[in-house]
């Protein structure tokens, strides 16, 4: 799954692509954003890209 396209996808769409529940996507997203200090998925992706993680 491309990171740029996943930013515009809903939790349900990401969940379907990864074969997990939408709640799991929301929980993982929230946890990652908290750890990164990001306010949005876009900002979290930017931080990850800046650090070379994606």
N, CA, C and O atoms as a GROMACS GRO file, in nm:
protein
  216
    1UNK      N    1   0.085  -0.117   0.000
    1UNK     CA    2   0.000   0.000   0.000
    1UNK      C    3   0.089   0.123   0.000
    1UNK      O    4   0.180   0.135   0.082
    2UNK      N    5   0.064   0.213  -0.090
    2UNK     CA    6   0.140   0.336  -0.104
    2UNK      C    7   0.103   0.431   0.009
    2UNK      O    8  -0.015   0.451   0.037
    3UNK      N    9   0.204   0.490   0.074
    3UNK     CA   10   0.180   0.580   0.187
    3UNK      C   11   0.097   0.701   0.148
    3UNK      O   12   0.005   0.738   0.220
    4UNK      N   13   0.127   0.762   0.033
    4UNK     CA   14   0.052   0.881  -0.009
    4UNK      C   15  -0.095   0.849  -0.031
    4UNK      O   16  -0.181   0.929   0.004
    5UNK      N   17  -0.123   0.733  -0.090
    5UNK     CA   18  -0.263   0.699  -0.113
    5UNK      C   19  -0.332   0.660   0.017
    5UNK      O   20  -0.453   0.682   0.031
    6UNK      N   21  -0.258   0.604   0.113
    6UNK     CA   22  -0.321   0.564   0.239
    6UNK      C   23  -0.362   0.685   0.322
    6UNK      O   24  -0.451   0.674   0.407
    7UNK      N   25  -0.300   0.800   0.299
    7UNK     CA   26  -0.338   0.921   0.372
    7UNK      C   27  -0.481   0.961   0.337
    7UNK      O   28  -0.555   1.008   0.423
    8UNK      N   29  -0.519   0.943   0.213
    8UNK     CA   30  -0.653   0.983   0.170
    8UNK      C   31  -0.757   0.873   0.188
    8UNK      O   32  -0.875   0.895   0.162
    9UNK      N   33  -0.715   0.755   0.232
    9UNK     CA   34  -0.807   0.644   0.253
    9UNK      C   35  -0.870   0.655   0.392
    9UNK      O   36  -0.810   0.708   0.485
   10UNK      N   37  -0.992   0.603   0.404
   10UNK     CA   38  -1.057   0.597   0.534
   10UNK      C   39  -1.002   0.478   0.612
   10UNK      O   40  -0.938   0.390   0.556
   11UNK      N   41  -1.028   0.477   0.742
   11UNK     CA   42  -0.985   0.365   0.825
   11UNK      C   43  -1.046   0.235   0.773
   11UNK      O   44  -0.980   0.131   0.773
   12UNK      N   45  -1.170   0.240   0.729
   12UNK     CA   46  -1.237   0.120   0.677
   12UNK      C   47  -1.168   0.069   0.550
   12UNK      O   48  -1.152  -0.052   0.532
   13UNK      N   49  -1.127   0.161   0.462
   13UNK     CA   50  -1.059   0.121   0.338
   13UNK      C   51  -0.922   0.061   0.368
   13UNK      O   52  -0.882  -0.039   0.308
   14UNK      N   53  -0.849   0.121   0.460
   14UNK     CA   54  -0.718   0.066   0.499
   14UNK      C   55  -0.737  -0.071   0.563
   14UNK      O   56  -0.662  -0.164   0.534
   15UNK      N   57  -0.838  -0.083   0.649
   15UNK     CA   58  -0.866  -0.210   0.716
   15UNK      C   59  -0.895  -0.320   0.615
   15UNK      O   60  -0.846  -0.432   0.628
   16UNK      N   61  -0.974  -0.288   0.515
   16UNK     CA   62  -1.008  -0.387   0.413
   16UNK      C   63  -0.882  -0.430   0.338
   16UNK      O   64  -0.865  -0.548   0.310
   17UNK      N   65  -0.794  -0.334   0.305
   17UNK     CA   66  -0.672  -0.366   0.231
   17UNK      C   67  -0.577  -0.452   0.314
   17UNK      O   68  -0.504  -0.535   0.260
   18UNK      N   69  -0.578  -0.433   0.447
   18UNK     CA   70  -0.487  -0.506   0.535
   18UNK      C   71  -0.552  -0.627   0.602
   18UNK      O   72  -0.486  -0.701   0.675
   19UNK      N   73  -0.680  -0.648   0.576
   19UNK     CA   74  -0.756  -0.760   0.634
   19UNK      C   75  -0.757  -0.755   0.787
   19UNK      O   76  -0.735  -0.856   0.854
   20UNK      N   77  -0.782  -0.636   0.841
   20UNK     CA   78  -0.801  -0.615   0.985
   20UNK      C   79  -0.926  -0.530   1.003
   20UNK      O   80  -0.985  -0.485   0.905
   21UNK      N   81  -0.967  -0.509   1.127
   21UNK     CA   82  -1.087  -0.426   1.150
   21UNK      C   83  -1.053  -0.278   1.144
   21UNK      O   84  -0.938  -0.238   1.163
   22UNK      N   85  -1.155  -0.199   1.117
   22UNK     CA   86  -1.137  -0.053   1.114
   22UNK      C   87  -1.095  -0.002   1.251
   22UNK      O   88  -1.017   0.093   1.260
   23UNK      N   89  -1.144  -0.064   1.357
   23UNK     CA   90  -1.105  -0.026   1.493
   23UNK      C   91  -0.956  -0.047   1.516
   23UNK      O   92  -0.891   0.034   1.582
   24UNK      N   93  -0.903  -0.156   1.463
   24UNK     CA   94  -0.761  -0.183   1.474
   24UNK      C   95  -0.680  -0.074   1.404
   24UNK      O   96  -0.580  -0.026   1.457
   25UNK      N   97  -0.724  -0.035   1.286
   25UNK     CA   98  -0.656   0.071   1.212
   25UNK      C   99  -0.659   0.200   1.292
   25UNK      O  100  -0.557   0.268   1.305
   26UNK      N  101  -0.776   0.235   1.346
   26UNK     CA  102  -0.788   0.358   1.425
   26UNK      C  103  -0.698   0.353   1.549
   26UNK      O  104  -0.633   0.451   1.582
   27UNK      N  105  -0.695   0.238   1.617
   27UNK     CA  106  -0.611   0.226   1.737
   27UNK      C  107  -0.463   0.238   1.702
   27UNK      O  108  -0.390   0.310   1.770
   28UNK      N  109  -0.418   0.168   1.599
   28UNK     CA  110  -0.278   0.173   1.559
   28UNK      C  111  -0.240   0.313   1.512
   28UNK      O  112  -0.131   0.362   1.542
   29UNK      N  113  -0.330   0.376   1.437
   29UNK     CA  114  -0.304   0.510   1.387
   29UNK      C  115  -0.291   0.608   1.503
   29UNK      O  116  -0.199   0.690   1.506
   30UNK      N  117  -0.382   0.600   1.597
   30UNK     CA  118  -0.380   0.688   1.713
   30UNK      C  119  -0.253   0.669   1.794
   30UNK      O  120  -0.190   0.766   1.838
   31UNK      N  121  -0.215   0.543   1.815
   31UNK     CA  122  -0.093   0.514   1.892
   31UNK      C  123   0.031   0.569   1.823
   31UNK      O  124   0.117   0.629   1.887
   32UNK      N  125   0.040   0.547   1.693
   32UNK     CA  126   0.156   0.596   1.617
   32UNK      C  127   0.161   0.749   1.618
   32UNK      O  128   0.268   0.807   1.635
   33UNK      N  129   0.046   0.812   1.601
   33UNK     CA  130   0.043   0.958   1.600
   33UNK      C  131   0.083   1.015   1.736
   33UNK      O  132   0.154   1.115   1.742
   34UNK      N  133   0.039   0.953   1.843
   34UNK     CA  134   0.077   0.997   1.977
   34UNK      C  135   0.226   0.985   1.997
   34UNK      O  136   0.291   1.078   2.046
   35UNK      N  137   0.282   0.871   1.959
   35UNK     CA  138   0.427   0.849   1.975
   35UNK      C  139   0.510   0.947   1.893
   35UNK      O  140   0.619   0.987   1.934
   36UNK      N  141   0.458   0.985   1.777
   36UNK     CA  142   0.530   1.078   1.689
   36UNK      C  143   0.502   1.224   1.723
   36UNK      O  144   0.573   1.313   1.676
   37UNK      N  145   0.400   1.250   1.803
   37UNK     CA  146   0.360   1.387   1.833
   37UNK      C  147   0.291   1.453   1.715
   37UNK      O  148   0.295   1.575   1.700
   38UNK      N  149   0.229   1.371   1.631
   38UNK     CA  150   0.164   1.422   1.509
   38UNK      C  151   0.016   1.451   1.538
   38UNK      O  152  -0.047   1.384   1.619
   39UNK      N  153  -0.036   1.551   1.470
   39UNK     CA  154  -0.176   1.588   1.485
   39UNK      C  155  -0.264   1.529   1.377
   39UNK      O  156  -0.387   1.534   1.388
   40UNK      N  157  -0.204   1.475   1.272
   40UNK     CA  158  -0.281   1.418   1.161
   40UNK      C  159  -0.203   1.302   1.100
   40UNK      O  160  -0.083   1.286   1.124
   41UNK      N  161  -0.274   1.220   1.021
   41UNK     CA  162  -0.205   1.112   0.951
   41UNK      C  163  -0.105   1.167   0.852
   41UNK      O  164   0.002   1.109   0.833
   42UNK      N  165  -0.138   1.278   0.790
   42UNK     CA  166  -0.047   1.340   0.694
   42UNK      C  167   0.082   1.384   0.765
   42UNK      O  168   0.191   1.361   0.713
   43UNK      N  169   0.069   1.445   0.882
   43UNK     CA  170   0.187   1.488   0.957
   43UNK      C  171   0.267   1.366   1.004
   43UNK      O  172   0.390   1.369   1.002
   44UNK      N  173   0.201   1.260   1.046
   44UNK     CA  174   0.270   1.139   1.089
   44UNK      C  175   0.349   1.079   0.972
   44UNK      O  176   0.463   1.037   0.989
   45UNK      N  177   0.288   1.076   0.854
   45UNK     CA  178   0.357   1.024   0.736
   45UNK      C  179   0.477   1.112   0.701
   45UNK      O  180   0.582   1.060   0.661
   46UNK      N  181   0.462   1.242   0.715
   46UNK     CA  182   0.572   1.334   0.687
   46UNK      C  183   0.689   1.312   0.783
   46UNK      O  184   0.805   1.310   0.741
   47UNK      N  185   0.658   1.295   0.910
   47UNK     CA  186   0.762   1.269   1.010
   47UNK      C  187   0.833   1.138   0.979
   47UNK      O  188   0.956   1.131   0.982
   48UNK      N  189   0.756   1.034   0.948
   48UNK     CA  190   0.815   0.904   0.915
   48UNK      C  191   0.903   0.912   0.791
   48UNK      O  192   1.011   0.853   0.787
   49UNK      N  193   0.857   0.985   0.690
   49UNK     CA  194   0.935   1.002   0.568
   49UNK      C  195   1.065   1.079   0.596
   49UNK      O  196   1.171   1.043   0.545
   50UNK      N  197   1.056   1.184   0.678
   50UNK     CA  198   1.173   1.264   0.714
   50UNK      C  199   1.280   1.183   0.786
   50UNK      O  200   1.399   1.210   0.774
   51UNK      N  201   1.234   1.082   0.862
   51UNK     CA  202   1.327   0.996   0.936
   51UNK      C  203   1.373   0.874   0.855
   51UNK      O  204   1.453   0.794   0.903
   52UNK      N  205   1.322   0.860   0.734
   52UNK     CA  206   1.360   0.748   0.648
   52UNK      C  207   1.294   0.617   0.685
   52UNK      O  208   1.341   0.510   0.647
   53UNK      N  209   1.184   0.624   0.760
   53UNK     CA  210   1.115   0.501   0.802
   53UNK      C  211   1.025   0.447   0.694
   53UNK      O  212   0.991   0.328   0.696
   54UNK      N  213   0.986   0.531   0.599
   54UNK     CA  214   0.903   0.485   0.488
   54UNK      C  215   0.958   0.543   0.359
   54UNK      O  216   0.903   0.518   0.252
   0.00000   0.00000   0.00000
